[in-house]
Amino acid sequence: MSERRRALVTGLTGQDGSYLAEFLLGKGYEVFGLVRRSSMPRLERVQGILGEVQIVYGDLIDQSSLQRVMGDCRPHEIYNLAAQSFVPTSFAEPVLTAEVTALGATRMLEAMRHVCPEARFYQASSSEMFGAVRETPQNELTPFVPQSPYGLSKLYAHWATVQHREAYGVFACSGILFNHESPRRGEEFVTRKIAKAAARISRGLQEVLYLGNLDARRDWGFAGDYVRAMWLMLQADEAADFVIATGETNSVRDFCSRAFERVGLRWEDHVETQEALIRPLEVDLLVGDASLAEERLGWEPTITFEGLVEMMVDAELAKLDASE
């Protein structure tokens, strides 16, 4: 009987970590979720699988804790999803963002190299690395021009992953994921903010939604589709980096239109822009070309933009119904 596969997931309690843990459990994996010790651990997203996932404690800022965890778990696969991932916060806290997002990934790679070099490593890279884009759509060969401390930190982690693969021969790859959303998205992110506001306004619980740049265009996909791509990368014969995207671009205004339409309202009657919500350096257009992932991994998205918006708004309506 073959040994049960073991996976270590950082960022377990985030949107992607929760979907990935569920996916891996469905594949028969033994899943270890790395979380930071705190007096009030945030485990809402993984409540349904807490009995199946083994929680281990460590911190991307503490190298020794990462080596201890890897020594205890002996993972076959490592998924580094943990980061300070909110772009506006990265402008307010650039040093913390670099410490966790950039150096944290390097500490993970170094811990793996010294403790379990035979493991396979996935790094969560980001389309924000493209920043002031030099070509559209963006693929694996598009130059990186990050426009935020978050994008810059993710780029450091991305190149650290490439360098470890090339210098030490470890199986390490990056998924350059474009925006991916779900009902589990953090409330500070614009997609969740819009979906929640549309639901609340439709029930008379809120009057106005304040947003920043309505013209910013993004390639939005479903997080559940994207974690499947992460797993596929670690099943490949050779480690490589892949863009994961839908290839379709929509504006924040488009997202508003779909969300409010779902609840029978006109978004123009309820949305106002605020200068304070616009980034110091705005990334106007991101859209990815995932041809390589489709060709080599057989990956493609299953949820449309329209389906994603409706899923998120419906989830907010269901929460309001449950709380009544």
PyMOL commands that set and color helices and strands:
alter all, ss='L'
color gray80, all
select helices_A, chain A and resi 15-26+44-49+63-73+87-92+94-115+127-129+149-168+190-202+223-235+252-262+267-269+275-277+291-297+305-323
alter helices_A, ss='H'
color red, helices_A
select strands_A, chain A and resi 6-10+30-35+54-57+77-80+120-126+171-177+180-181+209-211+217-218+221-222+242-244+250-251+271-273
alter strands_A, ss='S'
color yellow, strands_A
deselect
rebuild
show_as cartoon
